[in-house]
C-alpha cells in the first residue's frame, strides 16, 4: 500500500517501482528513522495529538521493528524507502493506530531528519579518527623526528629539515580538517522535523521539543528551507574531500619514501602486501589504495553539487540521490583515515640520506652573506655561481675551503664553513614555524593543547 493510494486508481509500473526505490540505501539509516519517529510520537502525545495508550502502542511497536531490523529482518523492496518500511511493519504489528504517527509529518522532513542524525554521528566518528591520526603523527615526531632529511620543493632538494618538521606540516593540515568537520557538524545539528512537506502544519506541534529529544542544537526556522536544504551535506562532503586530499598526499609520500631509491621508511607487514611473482617485493598497497579511493570521495562531492545546482525550492525527488553520495564519501574517508593511522603508527623510520656537501645547503651560504651585510639578491647570485662551478668540476659544497669561497666574495670567512653543517643549518632556523627542534617541540605542545574537539 502506497501512502498516496487515495489519489491514484492504479499501481506504478513495476519498473518505476524498482527505479524509484531507495530502500537498499536507506536501510543504513533505520536506527535514525526509528529514533526520529519515537521523538515525534512523544511530542504528539505531549501536545494532545496522541492519547497515552496510542503513544505507548506506537513506541512499543517501533521498538519491535527496531529489534527485528537489528536481528537482520529485511523489508520487502515494495516498501520503497525506510520510512514506508517502518510504518508498514508498524501497521502490521499494531494496526490502524500506526497511521497516526504520520500526523504533522511528511517524508520530506522525515528523511531530512534521518540524514542529519546519521551524518552527525558519522562526523563525530570521523573527527575522532582524524584526532587519532594527528596523535599518531605527533608520537612519530617525538620518537623519530630528529632524522635529517631533505626538504623538497618541486620534488627537488631544497633545504635540510628535521623529519619532525615535515610530519608536523601534515599534522597541521589534519588539524584544520578536524576543525572543518566540527564546524560542519554545527550546521548539520539543526532539526527539520515538523516542517512537514514544506509549509509547516496546522497542528499544535512543538518543534523545539522534538529537537531537544533528538539532541539537536536548534530548529531550522523556515519549513521550506528545512526540507530543501542540502548545504550541510555539501559542506560535510566537501570537508571529507579536502581531508581525502591530505590523506592522498601523505599516501604518495609513503609510497615514495618506502621505495629503495628513497629508503626513508619501511611500512609494516600489516599494511603492505607482496607480489605473486616477485618474492622480494613489499608493496605499499595500503597507501596506494588511500590515494586511489580519493577519487570516489571527489566523485561524491561533484555528484551532490551537480544534483543541487538547478533545483527549485522546495523538495524534489532528485534529492533522494544525496544519501548514496554522502554515505560513500563519509564511509570511504573514514576508512582511509583509520588505515593511514595504522600505517603511521607501525612504520619504521630509517636513517636519512647523507646531506654533508649536498647542494641543498647552498641557501646557508647566501644567508651567511646576508648576515655579513651583503644584499640577499647579490648573495643569491654569488652562491648560484659557486654551485654551478662545483657541478661543472664534479665537486660539491664539502670541497670548499675559505680561500675558494673568498674568491667569490671577501665577506666569506671560516664561519661560513660551519654554516655548511646540515645539523647546524637545521637548528639555526628558529623563526616561528621553522625547522629548529625547539620550534618542533613548541608546535607539538600547541597542537595537543588546542586540538579541535578537545
C-alpha positions in Angstrom: 0.0 0.0 0.0 1.4 3.4 -1.0 1.0 6.5 1.1 -0.7 8.2 -1.8 -3.2 5.5 -2.8 -6.2 7.8 -2.4 -5.1 9.9 -5.3 -4.3 7.1 -7.8 -6.5 4.4 -9.2 -3.7 2.0 -10.1 -0.2 1.0 -9.1 3.1 2.3 -10.6 4.7 0.2 -13.2 7.0 -2.5 -11.8 10.0 -0.8 -13.5 9.0 2.5 -12.0 8.7 0.9 -8.5 12.2 -0.5 -8.8 13.6 2.6 -10.4 12.3 4.9 -7.6 13.1 2.7 -4.6 15.8 3.8 -2.2 15.3 1.2 0.5 18.6 -0.6 -0.1 20.4 2.7 0.6 18.1 4.0 3.3 18.4 0.9 5.4 21.7 2.4 6.6 19.5 4.9 8.4 17.0 2.6 10.1 18.1 3.5 13.6 17.9 7.2 12.9 14.5 6.8 11.3 13.1 5.0 14.3 14.7 7.4 16.7 13.0 10.3 14.9 9.7 8.5 15.0 9.9 7.8 18.7 10.6 11.5 19.3 7.8 12.6 17.0 5.4 10.3 18.8 6.4 11.6 22.2 5.8 15.1 21.1 2.4 14.2 19.6 1.4 12.7 22.9 2.5 15.8 24.9 0.6 18.2 22.7 -2.6 16.0 22.8 -2.5 14.6 19.2 -2.0 11.1 20.5 -3.7 9.5 23.5 -1.4 8.0 26.1 -2.4 4.4 25.1 -1.9 5.2 21.4 1.6 6.6 22.2 2.5 3.5 24.1 1.3 1.2 21.4 3.3 3.1 18.8 6.5 3.2 20.9 6.2 -0.5 21.7 5.6 -1.3 18.1 8.6 0.8 17.0 10.8 -1.0 19.5 9.7 -4.3 18.0 10.5 -3.1 14.5 13.9 -1.9 15.8 14.6 -5.4 17.3 13.6 -7.1 14.0 15.9 -4.8 12.0 18.7 -5.3 14.4 18.2 -9.1 14.0 18.5 -8.9 10.3 15.0 -8.5 9.1 14.9 -7.2 5.5 11.8 -5.3 4.5 10.3 -6.0 1.1 11.5 -3.7 -1.6 7.9 -2.8 -2.4 8.2 -0.5 0.7 10.2 1.9 -1.5 12.1 3.6 1.4 12.9 3.0 5.0 10.1 5.3 6.2 7.4 3.3 4.4 9.1 0.0 5.5 9.0 1.0 9.2 5.5 2.4 9.0 4.2 -0.6 7.1 5.7 -3.0 9.6 4.3 -0.9 12.4 0.9 -1.1 10.9 1.2 -4.9 10.7 2.1 -5.0 14.4 -0.4 -2.5 16.0 -3.0 -1.9 13.3 -4.6 1.4 12.1 -3.3 3.4 15.0 0.1 3.3 13.3 -1.3 5.8 10.8 -1.5 8.5 13.5 2.3 8.6 13.7 2.5 10.5 10.4 0.3 13.3 11.8 2.1 16.7 11.2 5.0 15.0 9.4 6.0 14.4 5.8 8.5 12.0 4.3 10.3 15.2 3.3 11.1 16.4 6.9 11.5 12.8 8.0 14.3 12.0 5.6 15.9 15.3 6.2 15.9 14.5 9.9 17.3 11.0 9.3 20.2 12.2 7.2 21.1 14.9 9.8 21.1 12.3 12.6 23.1 9.8 10.5 25.6 12.5 9.4 26.0 14.0 12.9 27.0 10.6 14.3 29.4 9.8 11.5 31.1 13.2 11.6 31.8 12.5 15.3 33.4 9.2 14.4 35.4 10.7 11.6 36.6 13.6 13.8 37.8 11.0 16.4 39.7 9.1 13.7 41.3 12.3 12.5 42.3 13.0 16.1 43.9 9.6 16.3 45.9 10.2 13.2 47.1 13.5 14.4 48.3 11.9 17.7 50.0 9.1 15.7 51.9 11.7 13.7 52.9 13.6 16.8 54.1 10.5 18.5 56.2 9.7 15.4 57.6 13.2 15.6 58.6 12.7 19.2 60.2 9.3 18.5 61.8 9.7 15.1 61.6 13.5 14.4 65.3 14.2 14.7 66.2 12.4 11.5 67.8 14.8 8.9 66.1 14.7 5.6 65.9 16.9 2.5 63.0 19.3 2.4 61.7 19.4 -1.1 60.1 21.9 -3.4 59.1 20.7 -7.0 60.3 17.3 -5.7 63.8 18.7 -5.9 66.0 19.0 -2.8 65.6 22.4 -1.3 66.9 22.7 2.3 67.7 20.3 5.2 65.0 19.8 7.7 64.2 17.5 10.6 61.7 14.8 9.7 59.6 16.1 12.5 59.2 19.4 10.7 57.8 17.6 7.6 55.4 15.4 9.6 54.1 18.4 11.5 53.1 20.0 8.2 50.7 17.1 7.8 49.5 17.3 11.4 48.5 20.9 10.9 46.6 20.1 7.7 44.7 17.4 9.6 44.2 19.9 12.5 42.3 22.1 10.1 40.4 19.1 8.7 39.1 18.3 12.1 38.1 21.9 12.7 36.2 21.8 9.4 34.3 18.7 10.5 33.4 20.3 13.8 32.1 23.4 12.0 30.1 21.3 9.5 28.6 19.4 12.4 27.2 22.6 13.9 25.2 23.2 10.8 24.2 19.6 10.5 22.9 19.6 14.0 19.6 21.6 13.4 16.2 20.0 13.3 14.0 20.0 10.3 11.4 17.7 12.0 7.9 19.3 12.0 8.4 21.2 8.8 6.2 18.7 7.1 6.1 18.8 3.3 7.4 22.4 3.1 4.7 24.7 4.6 4.5 23.6 8.1 1.3 22.2 9.7 -1.9 23.5 11.3 -1.5 21.1 14.2 -0.2 22.4 17.5 3.1 20.7 17.4 6.3 21.6 19.4 9.3 21.5 17.1 11.6 22.6 19.9 10.6 19.5 21.9 11.5 17.1 19.2 14.7 19.0 18.6 15.5 18.6 22.3 14.6 14.9 22.3 16.9 14.2 19.4 19.7 16.4 20.8 19.6 19.0 18.0 21.0 22.4 18.9 18.1 24.2 17.4 15.3 24.0 14.8 15.6 25.2 11.2 13.3 28.3 11.2 11.9 28.1 7.7 9.9 25.0 6.8 10.7 25.2 3.1 14.4 25.6 3.9 14.2 22.7 6.3 13.2 20.2 3.7 15.1 21.5 0.7 18.5 22.5 2.3 21.4 20.2 1.5 24.2 22.7 2.0 25.0 20.9 5.3 25.6 17.7 3.2 27.6 19.6 0.6 29.7 21.1 3.4 30.3 17.8 5.1 31.3 16.0 1.9 33.5 19.0 0.9 35.3 18.7 4.2 35.7 15.0 3.6 37.1 15.7 0.1 39.7 18.1 1.5 40.6 15.5 4.1 40.9 12.9 1.4 43.2 15.2 -0.5 45.5 15.5 2.5 45.4 11.7 3.1 46.3 11.2 -0.5 49.3 13.5 -0.3 50.5 11.6 2.8 50.0 8.3 1.0 52.0 9.5 -2.0 54.9 10.3 0.3 54.7 6.9 2.0 54.8 5.3 -1.4 57.9 7.3 -2.5 59.7 7.2 0.9 59.3 3.4 1.1 61.0 2.9 -2.3 64.5 1.7 -2.4 65.5 5.0 -4.1 64.5 7.0 -1.0 64.7 4.3 1.7 63.4 6.7 4.3 60.7 4.5 5.8 59.5 0.9 5.8 55.8 0.1 6.1 55.0 -2.7 8.4 53.9 -6.1 7.1 50.4 -5.4 8.5 49.9 -2.6 6.0 51.9 -4.0 3.0 51.4 -6.8 0.5 53.6 -9.0 -1.6 53.9 -9.9 -5.2 52.5 -13.0 -6.9 55.6 -13.4 -9.0 58.4 -11.3 -7.4 59.3 -12.7 -4.0 61.3 -9.8 -2.8 58.5 -7.2 -3.0 56.9 -5.3 -0.2 54.3 -3.2 -1.8 52.8 -0.1 -0.2 49.2 -1.2 -1.1 47.5 0.5 1.9 49.0 3.9 0.9 48.2 3.3 -2.8 44.6 2.4 -2.0 44.2 5.5 0.1 45.5 7.5 -2.9 43.1 5.7 -5.2 40.0 5.9 -3.1 40.3 9.7 -3.0 38.6 9.8 -6.4 35.5 8.2 -5.0 35.2 11.0 -2.4 35.7 13.6 -5.1 33.0 11.9 -7.2 30.5 12.1 -4.4 31.1 15.8 -4.0 30.7 16.5 -7.7 27.6 14.3 -7.8 26.0 16.3 -5.0 26.9 19.7 -6.4 25.5 18.7 -9.8 22.3 17.4 -8.3 21.6 20.5 -6.3 22.7 23.2 -8.8 19.4 23.6 -10.7 16.7 22.5 -8.2 13.9 24.9 -7.5 12.5 25.0 -3.9 11.4 23.0 -2.1 11.8 19.2 -2.1 12.5 17.4 -5.4 12.9 13.7 -5.9 16.4 14.2 -7.3 17.4 14.8 -3.7 16.9 11.1 -2.9 20.3 10.6 -4.6 22.1 12.5 -1.8 22.2 9.5 0.5 24.3 7.3 -1.6 26.8 10.0 -2.2 27.2 11.1 1.4 27.3 7.5 2.6 30.0 6.7 0.1 32.1 9.8 0.9 32.0 9.6 4.6 32.4 5.9 4.7 35.4 5.9 2.4 37.3 8.8 4.0 36.7 7.3 7.5 38.2 4.0 6.4 41.1 5.8 4.7 41.8 7.8 7.9 41.9 4.6 10.0 44.2 2.9 7.6 46.6 5.9 7.5 46.7 5.8 11.3 47.7 2.2 11.2 50.4 2.9 8.6 51.9 5.8 10.6 51.7 4.0 14.0 53.6 0.9 12.7 56.1 2.2 10.2 59.9 2.1 10.8 61.9 5.2 10.1 65.3 4.5 8.5 68.4 6.7 8.5 68.1 9.8 6.4 70.4 10.3 3.4 73.9 11.8 3.7 73.5 15.6 3.4 77.0 16.8 4.0 78.2 18.7 1.0 74.8 18.5 -0.7 73.8 21.5 -2.8 70.6 21.9 -0.6 73.0 23.7 1.8 73.6 26.5 -0.7 71.0 28.7 0.9 73.2 28.7 4.0 75.9 30.5 2.2 73.5 33.1 0.8 72.2 33.6 4.3 75.7 33.9 5.6 76.5 36.7 3.2 73.2 38.4 4.1 74.2 38.3 7.8 77.5 40.0 6.8 75.6 42.8 5.1 75.6 41.6 1.5 72.2 42.2 -0.1 70.5 38.8 -0.3 69.8 39.1 -4.1 73.5 39.7 -4.6 74.4 36.8 -2.3 72.0 34.6 -4.1 73.7 35.2 -7.4 77.2 34.6 -5.9 76.2 31.3 -4.4 74.5 30.3 -7.6 77.8 30.7 -9.4 79.6 28.7 -6.7 77.1 25.8 -7.2 77.4 26.0 -11.0 81.2 25.9 -10.9 81.2 22.9 -8.5 78.8 21.0 -10.7 81.0 21.6 -13.7 84.0 20.3 -11.9 82.2 17.3 -10.3 82.6 18.6 -6.8 80.2 19.5 -4.0 80.0 22.0 -1.2 82.1 19.8 1.1 85.1 20.5 -1.2 85.0 24.2 -0.5 87.6 26.0 1.7 87.9 29.5 2.9 90.2 30.5 0.0 87.9 29.2 -2.7 84.9 30.9 -1.0 86.8 34.3 -0.8 87.5 34.1 -4.5 83.8 34.7 -4.9 83.3 37.3 -2.2 85.6 38.8 0.6 82.8 38.5 3.2 83.3 34.7 3.4 85.4 33.5 6.3 86.0 30.4 8.5 82.5 30.7 10.0 80.9 30.2 6.6 82.2 26.6 6.6 80.5 25.9 9.9 77.2 27.0 8.3 77.5 24.1 5.9 77.0 21.6 8.6 73.4 20.2 8.0 72.6 19.9 11.7 73.7 23.4 12.3 71.8 24.6 9.3 68.6 23.0 10.6 68.9 24.2 14.2 69.6 27.8 13.0 66.1 28.2 11.7 64.4 29.2 15.0 61.9 31.6 13.5 58.3 30.8 14.4 57.3 27.7 12.5 60.9 26.9 11.5 62.6 23.5 11.5 64.7 24.0 14.6 63.9 21.3 17.2 62.8 23.9 19.8 60.1 25.0 17.3 59.0 21.5 16.6 58.5 20.8 20.3 56.6 24.1 20.6 54.2 23.1 17.8 53.7 19.6 19.3 52.7 21.2 22.6 50.4 23.7 20.8 48.6 21.1 18.8 48.0 19.0 21.9 46.8 22.0 23.8 44.5 23.4 21.2 43.3 20.5 19.0 39.8 21.0 17.8 37.3 19.0 19.8 39.5 18.7 22.9 
